[in-house]
Amino acid sequence: MKYKKLRIALCLGLSWIATAEGMAKESPNPTIRQHKNIFPERSTFVGPDSIGTDSTTLVQVAFRKVQKKDLMGNIQSINVPQLLDKSYTTYSLENLDAFIPGYNGNIWGMGGYLLLVDGFPRDANNVMPTEIEQISVLKGANAIALYGSRAAKGVISITTKRGKSGGQQIKIRTNSGINAAMSYPQYLGSAEYMTLYNEARQNDGLSPLYSAETIYQHAAGKNPYRYPNVDYYSSDYIKDHYNRYDATAEISGGNQRAQYYTNFGFWSEGSLLNFGQAKKNGGANRFNMRGNIDVKVNDLISLNVDAAASFYISKGVNADYWGAAATVRPHRFSPLIPIDMIEEGDVNSMVYVNNSNFLIDGKYLLGGSQLDQTNAFANVYAGGTNRNLNRQFQFNTGLNFDLKNILEGLVFKTNLAVDYQSNYNQSYNNNYAVYQASWNNYDGKDLISSLTKYGDDRISGIQNISGSTYRQTIGLNGSLNFNRTYGNDHHVSAILLANAFQIAASGSYHKTSNANLGLQLGYNYSSKYYIDFSSAYSHSAKLPQGNRRALSPTLALAWRLSKENFLVDSKVVNELRLSASAGILNTDLDISDYYLYQGYYTYNDAAWYSWRDGDLVHTFDRRRGDNPNMKFPKRKEFNINLEGGLYNNLITFNTSYFVNRMSGGLVQAATQYPMYFMTYWPVYSDLPYVNFNDDERRGVDFGINLNKQINKTFVSLGFNGIYYTTKAVKRDELYEFAYQNRAGKPLDAIWGLQHDGFYNSQSEIDQAAFSTFGEVKPGDIKYRDQNGDGTIDTRDEVYLGKGGWAGAPLTLGCNLTVKWNNFTLFAAATGQFGAKAMKNSSYFWVDAEDKYSVVVRDRWTESTKETATYPRLTTFNSDNNFRSSDFWLYKTDRMNLSKVQLSYDFPKRLFNAKFIHELGIYATGSNLLTIAKEKKTMQLNIGQLPQMRFFNIGLKALF
């Protein structure tokens, strides 16, 4: 009895949960208390396209749920609770490419998919994995048509958990983990930097700046306060890891009349910074609550009421430490000035000490210089603290009317959502003084002879509020759904719907809107032959009057061959279905702004001299022409899919071929209008935006799963992937040379110069093509003159490779589950191949006064010109060397061991069934291994928090 009271008390955290439980208690036929096993049975696991589901499992699709075996339009799903029991994760879409064919960070390489949580557009990072029941990935045009214009690049639908009839369940999960940095950038120390900087000046014909004695003293390190050698990644300033903790409680139950589910979660993580105010003010916390209720009012009416809230706080200091680590040179200043090294009798310096508000540890003043009066170290020690607060509230409700008295199988559904997110920053901003020391040496001992002060100490104690933003989402849809089977073989479905959502955000003049009507008509005969027509009649305010609405029709057909006489008795094939779909989707996703169909003039603040001497005039400049005929860009698609199971589902597979074209992309087509429609200076343009550009994507995705029970061991291996190509079919362009044309090249094409080694002598420069990118000297990069005009310029840029901006051309995923007795081993791996990237960050492109990374050690010099892999150093701007070219290009091919987890479920016989029913523990490692030729480059984060490995131990229990 006392446990029952305890459970009721926990539910009272949200009033609607208590109400739902009360309804359950009032039921005249209370159900017997039951506990569903939270650890999945070995025999229920199916491969990566539908983890934890069988052919009759319901999958969330557009505005309805459909049995997996009857899915149309290319859809895969994941049962998240079963996945979580063997693979703990902290992000809702983590490692999705290890399970879902066709997903590579985007869907079929489209980019910009629509993410829905319980049917409305929301953030994936605001719903925790423990709250999720299912993730559906809708890929084909037929699958996404009902959602309208903004779903035209695919949909990921997240469905949260709901209560079930039966006894109350309480599930607890706790985790403790650490995040450890994979790698840090490596920069030169002070002495080596000074030596190479002198070399750079010599290359420029200048005298050395640093003497040999100065360089020696910085290298010796005897007095790092006078001769600093600052390593931002030293253990003096950062830890080798930070902790993460989380805990989740789930409470659910109900009966046939009312069911409830609630989730309370909390996580906290620390910071890598380990000094100053950051040591105690770094990190983040998040608390979330979710409550979902389903109530059957009577035989005809049912409803759901869902609410969620999350409160996120990140704490930090008023410093961009990681940005400074990538830019500030190691010799510039000492972060701290020791007061015990001040000469005895230096009264002026001691006045500074005695009046300082920021005496660090009672031993140090803040260091700096005339050029570094504010710096990252001083900011961390004394610049103040900040807190970023994010609040999200979500509410949605639905009402269903069973209209079987009018027509059996007819249901009217309505859903309403109202979400609000606010974000703002609280900070205490301090002013501080920094000090630059003047040094003397007495009998071999360095002492500070005087201090120069820059700035003043001021602690205002005033809290500042800044960065206030908000976002509001309102969504509404209503539909008539018909679903009925006639004579056991003829299954008919239909949906007539109206769907809309609107997102208002601070700083945006116009709200983001989606509005459409939808119609779905489906028929299948004996689950053998299928036909589905799905369409949307979409509206967009981005288009001119008269063109704001358009029809998007799609059609899907399927044939279950395994039910035909020639396969029905097959001992090899137990499931085989062939399907195809095609459609045209109108979308405004690629229309970058509102009112592009309107031409406009703008007031020019530039001053022009008039005929009257001394008078300035201002102009209204024409920037764009009118296009009242602007229309929706269109996604035109055809795809074909084959799925099946062999040898009693020992092997299951799914593969799809797709080709789609995005036509009518908007562009100001300069080549389609006379030259006088625009000028470059003074600025004038009467060019309208027109539907012109066409893009094409085609590819194949696949998933293969092997599931085998061997005595007491169950093994499941899933392998999936996608290979796709893209092409710019049509472009507004008029290049002088054919090799410059973007049409016919990939959409993610990288363009640049082709290098031909280094210039090794002045005579070689004199004989080579003239470079328009500034003066070149021996040791600079030499480029190929593609057009033979004797000049190196942008006309010599050629196609260099695919950038993989919407996902690598080839993405592979693999997952393995091995169950033996009460142990479960899970592993997931992913791979990306076929893309390239440019080493163009400040870590690689170093000139002028930049900080030197270790890559410059391989620089060109007269003695290393046969082996050098990096250009000569210079204190000037090196426009010739640091530009897009294949010299800096590298392949991003990689294999990642993304996740390994070992779990143990304690035997149930160990527990008193009246209290704890199931208990499990697990250990997890994430981002464990990367195999790649350019591993070091791809694991580097420059100017930001480093990439992390994650190690975790956890416990889960059912009460």
N, C-alpha and C positions, 0 to 999 in steps of 0.2 A: 504493500500500500504506500509506503514512504517513497518508493521509487516512482510510483505513478504521480505523486504530488510534485516530486522533483521535476519530472518531465513537463508537467503543466506549467510550473513556474518558469522553466526555460522558454516555453512557447510565448509567455506573456511579454517578451521583448518587443513583439510587434502585435498590435491589437488585433489585426485581421487574422493572425494565426490562432489566437485564443478563440475568436469567433468561429473559425472553421472547425476547431476541435469541439466547441460546444455543439455545433450542428451535428458533428459525428456522434456525439454522445446521445443526442436526442433521437437518433435513428431507432425505430422500433425493432430492428433486427441487427443488433451490434455484432460485428464480425469477431471471430476468434483471433486473438493476437497471433500474428505471424511475422516471421523475420526472413526477408529475402537475402540470400547469400550475396554479400558484396564482393566476394572473390569469384571470378567467372569460372564456370565449369570448363574442363579441358575440351570437351566435345563441341562447345558452342563457338569456338574461335574460327572466324573466316578471315581471309587475307586482307591486304591493305586497302582495297577499295571499299570495304564495308566491315570494318573491324567489329566483331561481336555481333554480327547480324546474320540471319538466314534469309531465305527468299521471301518469307512472309513478314519480315520485319517492316514496320512502317517507317518511311523516309519522308522528311519534310521537304516538300517542293513548293512551287509557287501557289500559295493560298490554300494548300491542302496537304494531306499526307497520303502516300501511295505505297503499296507493298513493293518491296525491292524488286521482285520479279516482274513488276508491271511498269517500271520506270521508263519514261520516254524523254528524249532530248539530250541524253548524255549527262548523267548525274552519278556521282559517287558520294558515299557518306562514311562517317566514323562514329562509332559508339564510344563516346568519351569516357564514361564511368569504367568500362572494361579496360580501356587503354590506360587510364590512370592507375588502375590496380597493379599494373606492371611497369608503368613508365610515368613517374612523377614529373610534372612540368609546371613552370611558373607563368607561362604565357599561352593564351588560348590557341594560337595558331602555330605553336612551336613544332618544328620538324614535320610540318604538313606535307612537304615534298617527299618525305620518306614513306608516305602512305597513299597519296592521291595521284593517280596518273593524270598528266596534263597540267599539274600545278608546279610552277617553278618560281614562286614568289608572286606570280601573276597567273592568270588562267589563259592557257593557250598563247602565252606571250602577248596578250592584249594590253595589259597595264590598266590600272584604274578600275578594278572590280568594285561592285557595290557590296558592302558588308552589312548584313542585317542581323539583329539580335531580337528574337521573338517577332520577326516580321517587320521591324522598323530600323532605319539607318542609325547605327550606333558604333561606338569604338570597340575594336577587338580587345584593346588593353584594359577596358573597363569591365570586363566580365571574366572572372577567374575560372580556370579549368574545372574546379570542383563544383561550379554552378551549372556546368554545361551537360546536357543530355546527349546532344548529337550535333555534328557539324556536317552540313551538306554542301557540296561544291557543284554548282549548276553551270555547265560549260556551253552547251549548244544553244543555238538561237531559239529553238522550240522550247527549251527549258526555262528561258529567262524572259520570254516575250511578255508575259502577263505583268511583269514589274514595270514596264514602260521604258522611257527614254534613257534614264540614268543607270539602267542595268545592262546596257548593250555590250559591255565588256566582261560579262560574267558576274555571277553572284556567289558569295559565300554566306550561307544561312546558318546562324548559330541558334539552337533551340535550348533553352534552359530547362532545368529539371522541374518536375511537377510531382505532387503527392500521388500516392496510389492507395487503393482500398486495402485495408489490413491494419494490423497493429502498428502502434507508433514505433518508429525507428530513430535512433540517435547515432549518427556516425561522427567520429572524431578523427581528425588527421593533424599531426604536428610534424614539423620539419625543422632541422637545424643544419645550416650549410655554410660554406665559405666560397667566396669569389676570389680567384687568384688570377693575377694578370698573366696573359700569355707571353707578352714581350713588350719591351719598351724601346723607343728610338734610341739610337746611340749617337752621341755628339762628341766632338773633339774636346779635350780639356784645354785649359788656358794656354799652356805652353805650345802645344801642337797647333792650336788655332793661330796664335801670334806668329809662329814660324811660317805657316802657310799663307797667312795674310801678307806677311812681308814678301813672300814669293809672288802673290797676286799683284802687289804693287810693282814688283820688279818686272812682271809680265807687261804691265801698263807703262813702263818707262819711268816709274817713280822710285824715290829712295825708300828704304825700309822705315817703318814707323816704330818698331819695337827693337830695343837693343838686346844684344846677346845676354847681358847681365839681367835685364828684366825678365827675359824668357827663362833663364836659369832659375831665378828666384821663384817664379810661378811653378816651375817643374819640381823644385825641391820640396815645396809644401811646408817649409819650416814655420812660416807665419801666414796662414791662409786668410787672416784679416787684412794684412797689408798687400798680399799677393793672392787674391782670391782665385779659386778654381771650383766654381759652383757647378755641382751636378744635381740637376733638378730631380733626378730619379734615384738619388741616394736614399739609403735607409734612414738618414737623418730627417727626411721630409715626408716620405711615404712608407706605408706598410706593404708587406708582401701579399696581404689579402685583407678582405673585410667580411664580416659575418652577415648572414641572412637568416631570419627566423620567420616562421609563419605557423598559424594554427587556424583550423576551420572546424566548425560544428554545424552539422546538418540535422535537421529535425523534420520528419515527414510522417504522414499517416493519413487516416481518414476511413471513410466507408463509402457505400454506394451513393450516398447523398452529397458528401463534401469531402474533398481531399486538400491537404495543405502541404506545402514544402517551404522551409525557411533555411537560410544559410547565413551564418555569421563568420566572418573571416578577418584576420589581421596578419599583416606582415611588416617586418622592420628590417632595414639593412643599414650598414654603416658606410664609411668613407675610407678611401685610401690615404687621404692626407692625415699626417700624424704629428702636426705641430701647430702652435698658435691656437687661435680660436677655432680653427677647423677640427682640432683634435676632439673637442667636446660638442661641436655644433654641426658636424657633418652627418649626412645620412638621410633616410626617408622612412616614413611610416604610412601605412594605408589601412583603413578599416572599412569593411563593406558589410552591407546587410541586404538580403533579398528575401522577399516573401511572395509566393505564388499560391493562389487559392482557386480551386475549381468547385463550383456549387451547381448541383442539379436542383433547380427550383421545383420543377415538376416534370412530367413526362415530355413536355413540349419545350421547356425553356431551361437553358443552362447558361452559366456565365463564368467568367474568370476575372479576377482582380489581381494584378501583379504590381509590385513596387520594389524598387531597389535604390540604394543610396551608397555612395562611396565618399570617403574623406581622405584626401591625400595631402601630406605635408612633407616637403623636402627642405632640409636645413643646410645652410652653407655659409660661406663668407663672401665678402664683396671683392672677390678676386677671380680672375681668369688664370688660374695657376697653370693649367695644361697648355693654354695658349702661350703664356710666357715661356714655358719650358721649350717650346718649339722656336722661339724667336730671340730670346735674350742671351747674349754671348756670355761665356763663363767667367770672363775676366773683368766684367764691367764694374762690379761693386761687391763688397762683402755684405751679406744679408744682415749681419750683426756686428756691432762695434763693442769690444770688451772694455768696460770701464776700469778694470784693474790694470790696463796697459797705458792709462793716461799718466803722463809725467807728474811726479809729485810737485805741487806748487802751481800747477796749471789751473788757476782759479777760474778763469773764464769757462774752461771746459767743464769744471765741476758745477758751475752754475747751471749749465745745460742738464747735467745729470740730476741735480737736486730738484729741478723744476719740470722734469719730464713726466708726463702722464703715462708713458709707455716704456717703462724700464723692464725689459724682458727678463724674467726669473731673477730680478734684482741684480743682474750682472751685465746686461747688454743694452745699448742704444740701438735704434733701428738704423741700418746702413742704407746708403744711397749715394747719389752724386748729383751734380747740377743737371745732368741729362736724365737722371733716374729719380726724380723727386717723389714720384709714386712708382711703386713696383709691386710685383706679386707677393713677395715675401712680407713686406711691410703691410700690405693689405690683409694678408692672412693673420698677421700678428695683431694689427691695430685698426684695420680699416672698417671694422664693424661686421655685423652678421645679418643674415636675411633668412626669411622663410617664404617659400612659395606654397600657396594653399590652393588646392583644387577641390571643388565640391561638385558632385554630379548626382542629380536626382532623376529617376526614371519612373514613369507610371504608365501602365497600359491596362486596358480593360477590354473585354470582349463579351458579346451577348449573342447567343445562338438560339434560333427558333426552329424547331422541328416542324415542318409544314406537311407532315405525313397525312394529316386530315384533308389537305388539299390535293397533294400528290405524293405518293409514297416515294421516299428517297430525296425529297426536296428539303433543303435547309437554308435558312437565311442567316448570314453571319455579319456581325459588325465588329470593328476593332478601332480603338482610339488610343493614341499614345501622346503623352506630353512629357518632354525631357527638358531639363535645364542644367547647364554647366556654367560655373563661374570660376574664375582664376584670378588671383592677384598676388602681389608680392609685398611682404612686410620687411622693412629693413631698418637698421640703426646704422647710420653713416657717420663715421668719425673722420676728422682731419688729424693728421699726424705730421710730425717733423722727422726728417731723415738727416743723417749726419755723415759727412765725409771727413775722414781723418787725414791729417798731415803727420808724417812719420819721421823720426830720427833714430839713428842707431848709436848707442853708447856701449862701447866695449863689447860689441857683438850682440847686444840686446836691443830689440826694437821697442820703442815707446812712442806713444801718441803725443806730439808736441802741441797740437791744436785741433780743434774741431770746427768745421764749417757747417752751419745749420741751414737747412732748406725747409721752409714751411713752418707751421705752428700746430701744436696739439690743441684740439678742441673736441670735446665729447658733449654733444648736444643733448643726448638723452631723449631726443624726439624720434618717435617711430614714423617712418615714411611709408606711405602706401603708393604703389606704382604698378604699372603693367596690368591694370584691371581689364579683363576681357570676359565676355559671356558668349554662350551659344544656346539657342533655344530651338528645339525640334518639336514640331506638331505633325502627327501623322494620323490619317483616317482612311479606312477602307470599309466597304460593304459589298457583300456578294450573295448571289443566289447560287447555291451549289446543289447539283443533282447527281446522285450516284445510285444506280440500281441495276440489278441483274435480272434478266428475263429468261425463264426456262433453263436456268443453270449455266447456259452457255453464252448468252448475249449480255455483255456488261456495257452499260452506257454511262458516261459521265459528262457533265457540262458545268461551266461556271460563267456567270455574267457578273461583272464586278466594276466598281469604281474605286480608284486608288489614288491617294495623293499624300505627299508630305512636303513640308517647308522647313528650311533651316535658316534661322536668322543668326548672324554672328556680328560681334562688335567690329567696327571698322569696315564693314561691307555695306555698301549703299543698297544693293539689291539682294533679296533673299534667294537662296538656292531652292528651287522648286521642282517638283515632279508631279505631274497630274496625267492620268490616263484612264480610259475605259478599257475593259478587257473582256475577251470572249474565248472560252475553251470548249471544244467539242471533242469527245473521245469515245471510241468504241473498240472493244476487243471481243473476239469470238473464242470462247473456251481457252483463254490465255494462250492462244495460238497465233491469231492474226490481229494486229493492232493498227489503229489509225488515230492520229491526234492532230487537231487543228487548234492552234493557240495564236492569239493576236492581241494587239494593243492599238488603241486609237489615242495617240499621245498629243499633249499640248506643251508648247514651250514659249515662254515670254522672250526668249532670245531672238526670235524670228519676227519678221514684219507681219503686220496684219494681213490676213488672207493666206499666209503660209505657216501659221502657228500650229496647225493640226495635221497629222498624217497617220495613215494606217500601216501597221507593221504585221504582215501575215507570215505565219510559219506553218509547216506541215511535217509530221513525223509518221513513219511507217515502221512496223516491226513484224517479224515472222519467227516464231519459235519452231525451229526445225526439229528439235528433239521430240516434238509431239507428232511428227509425221510418221507414217507407217515404216518408212525406210530407216528410221532411227529409234523408234519407240522401244524396241527390244534390244537396243545396242548394249553390249557389255562394256563398251569403252566410253561412249558419250552418254552422259545422263542429263546434260543441260546444254543447249545450244540455241542462241537467239541472234538473229541478224536484224539490225535496225538502221534506218537512215532518216535524216531530217534536213530540211532546207528552209530558208526564210530570208526576209528582208526586215531589218530593224532600223527604224529612224531614231537618231540620237542627237542630242545637243551637247554631249560630253566634251567634244573637241571644239566647241564654240567657246572661245576663251573669255568672252565678256558679253554683257548686254549692249544692245543698241549698235552693234557693229554694222547693221544694215543702214544706219543713218550716217550721212556725211556731216562733218562739223567744222567750224572755225574755232580757233583758240587765240586768246590774247597773248601776244608775244612780249615778254618783259625785256627782250633785247632792245637796246637803244640804237636807232638809226639816225644818221645825220641827214637833215633835210637841206633844201636849197637855201634856207635861211641860216646863215652862219651862226653856230652856237646853239641852235635849237635841235632838240632830240625828239623823234617821233616814235610811236609804238604802232604795231601792226596787228591785224587779225589775220592769222595764217590759215589757209585751207589745209587740212590734214587727211581728209578721207572723202570719197564720193559716196553717193547713195546707191543702194541696191534693193529696191522693193521686191525683187524676185528671189532673194536669198531663201534657200531651202535647207531641210535637215540633211546633214551627212548620213550615209546609210551603211550599215553592216550587211553585206550580202554573203550568205554562207551556205555551204553544203557539207555535211559530215555523214560518215557511215561507221557503224559500230558492230563489233562481233564480240559476244561474251558467252561463256560456257563453263561447264564443269566436266571433268573426265575421271573415270575410274572411281565412281561414287564420291566425287568431290575431293579426291586425293589431290587433283590439280584443278584450280579454277583460274580463269583468265578473262581479260577484258582489253580490247584494243580498238582504237578509233583513228580514222583518217579524217582530217578536216582541211577545208580551204575556205577562207573568207576574204572579202575585199571591203575595205572602208573607202567608200567613194564619196566625192563631193566635199573633200576637206577645204576649209576656208583659207583663202590667201588673197593678198592684194597683188593680182597677177600683172606685173609690170610688162611682161612680154606680150600680153594680149591687148594692150592699148597703145595708142600713139605716144611717142616720146614726150610730147608737150603736156601730157597729163600729169607730169610730176617734174620737179626740179630739186636739186640737192641743196643749193644755196642761192638766194634765200629759200627756206623750206616751203615747198608747196606740193600738194598731192591731191589730185581729184580721182585717184584710183579707189574703186570700191572693193570691198571684200566680196569674192565670188566663190561659188562651189567649183573647185578645180582639181585639187590633188587627189590621187588615188593610191591606197596602200594595200598590199596583199600579204597574207600570212597563210602558210600551209604547213602541215606536219602530221605526225602520228604520235599518239600516246599509247601506252600499254601497261598492263599489270598482270603479273603471273604469281600465283600463290600455291604453295605446296603445304598440305596439312596431313600429318601422319601420327597415329597413335602406335607406339611400339612398346608393348608390355605396359609398364608404368610410366613410360616417358611419352610426352606429347611434343611434337616438333612442328612449328609453323614457320615457313620462310616466305616472305613476300618480296617481290622485285618489281619495280615500276619505273617509268620514265616518260620523257617527252623529247622528241626531236622536231624542231620546226625551223623554217626559213622565212624570211621576210623580204619584201621587195617594194621599193618606191616605184610604182607603176607609172605614175604621171606626175610631173612637176612643172611648175612655172619657172623655167630657166632658159638661159640663152648664153651658154659658155662658148668661148672661142675654140676650145679643143674638146673632142668627144670624151676623153678620159676624165674630164671634170664633171660630166653630167651625173647628177644624183639619181635620175631616173634609171631603173635597172639595177640599182645597188641596194643593199640591205637598209632597212629603216634606221638601224643603229650603227650605220657606217662611221668609222673613224677615218678622218681625212688628214693628210699631212704630207710632209716632204719625205723623200727617200734619201737616206744618207749614203755617203760613199767614203766612210772613214773620216780621218782628220786631215786638215792641211798640215803637212810636215815641214814646209819651208816657204819662204816668201816667194821663191820662184814658182812654186806650185800654185800659190795664190794668183800670181800674175798671169799664169797660163789658163787658169780656170775661169768658168763663167762668173760674171760680176754679181756679187751678193747685194741685194737692196736692203738687207736687214742690219745695216750698220757696218762699221769697219771690222774686218776679220784679220786675224793673225795666226801664225803657226800654233796649232793646238786647238783651233776652233773646228767645228763640224763642217764637213764639206757635203753639199747636196747635189743631187743629180738634176741636170737641166733637161726636164722632160720634153719641152717643146723645141729645144735646140736654138733658142733665140739669143743665147749668150748671156742671159740674165737669170738669176735665181730670185723668184718672187712667188706670190701666192698662186700664180697660174701654173706652178710646178707641183702643186699639191695633188696627190692621187689617193685613191682608196687604199686603206691600209689593213682593214679587218673589221670584224663585228665587235661592237662594244658591249653587247649583252645587257642593254639598259632595261629591257623588260624581261630579263632572265636569260641565262646562257642558252645557246642553241640546243645543246644536249644536256638534259638534267636527268640524273638517275637517283633512285631511292631504294633502300633495302632495309627490311626489318626482320628480326629473328626472335622467335619465342621458343624457349625450351622449358618444359615443365616436368619435374621429376619429384615424386612424393609431394612434399609441401614447399619445394623450392621452385622458383621461377627465375630464369635468366632472360633478360630482354636486351636487345641491341638494335640500334638504328644507325644507318650510314647514308650519306648523300654524296653526290658528285656533280660537278658542273664542268662542262667541256665546250670548247669551240669559240670562246670569247677572248677578247684582248682588252688591255687597258694601258693607260699612259702613266709613266712615272713622272708626274708633273706637279707634285706637292713641293712645299718649301724644303722638304727633306732631300730632294733630288735636284731641284733647280736652285742653285746657290750662286749668287753673284753679289756685287756691291758690298753692303755691310751685313749681309745675312749671316746667320749662325751656320757653322760648318758641321755637317754630319760625317760619319765615317766613310761615306761613299766617295768623298773627295780624295781619299788616300790613293785612289787609282787614277788620279788626274794625269793629264798629258804634260810631260816635261821633255826636254831634249834627251835626257837619259832614259826615259821610259816610253818614248814615242812608238816603239815597236809592240809594246804590251799594254799601253794605256787603254782604259775603258771609260774614262771620264774626260771631258774637255779641260782645257787649261783654266786656271783660276784667274779671276779679274775683279778689280774693285769698281769697275764700271758696270753699266747695265749690259748684259749679254743677250741682246735680242736675237742674234743669229743662232746661238746654241739652244736657248730655252724657248722653243716653240714646238708645236705638234709635228713630230716626225717619227719614223720607225726606229730611230736611235733609242728613243725612250719607251718603245712599245714592248709589252711582255704578255705572255699567255696567262690567263687566269684559270687554267685547268687545275682542278683540285679534287681530292677525295677527303671527306670528313667523317670521322667516327663521332657522330653527333651525340649518342647517348648509350650508356651501358647501365643497367640496373639489375641487382640481385635482390630478390624478395624471398621472405620466408613467412608462411602462414602457419601459426601454431595450431596443432590439432584441437578440434573443438571439444574433445573429451576432457581437456584440461580445465575447462571453465564451467562455472555454475551457470546453467542456462537461464537462470532467473535474473542475472545481471549482465554479464558480458558474454556475448555470443561468438564473436570472432575477433581475432587479434593478429596483426601482421606487422613485420618490420622490413625495412628495405634500405639499401645503400645505392646512391645514384652518382654517376659522373657524367657531365655534359661538356661538349666541345673538347674532347679528350685528345684527339689526334688529327692532324692535317697532313696529307701527303701531297706535295706539290713542288714543282721545280722552283717556283717563286713564293714559297711558303713565307719567308721572312718579310717580303714586301706586302703580301696580302694580310698578314697578321699585325701589321703596323697601323696604329692610329696616330696621326700627327695632329697636335694641337687639341686633343680631346682625351677623355678617359680611355684607357687601353681596353682591348678586347679581353674577355674573361673566360676562364674555365670555372666550372661550378661543381662542387662536391657536396653531397648532401646525405644525411641519414634521416629516416622518418619512421613514423609509427601510425598505424591506422587501426581503428577498432569500431565494432558495432555493438551497441547496447540495446 
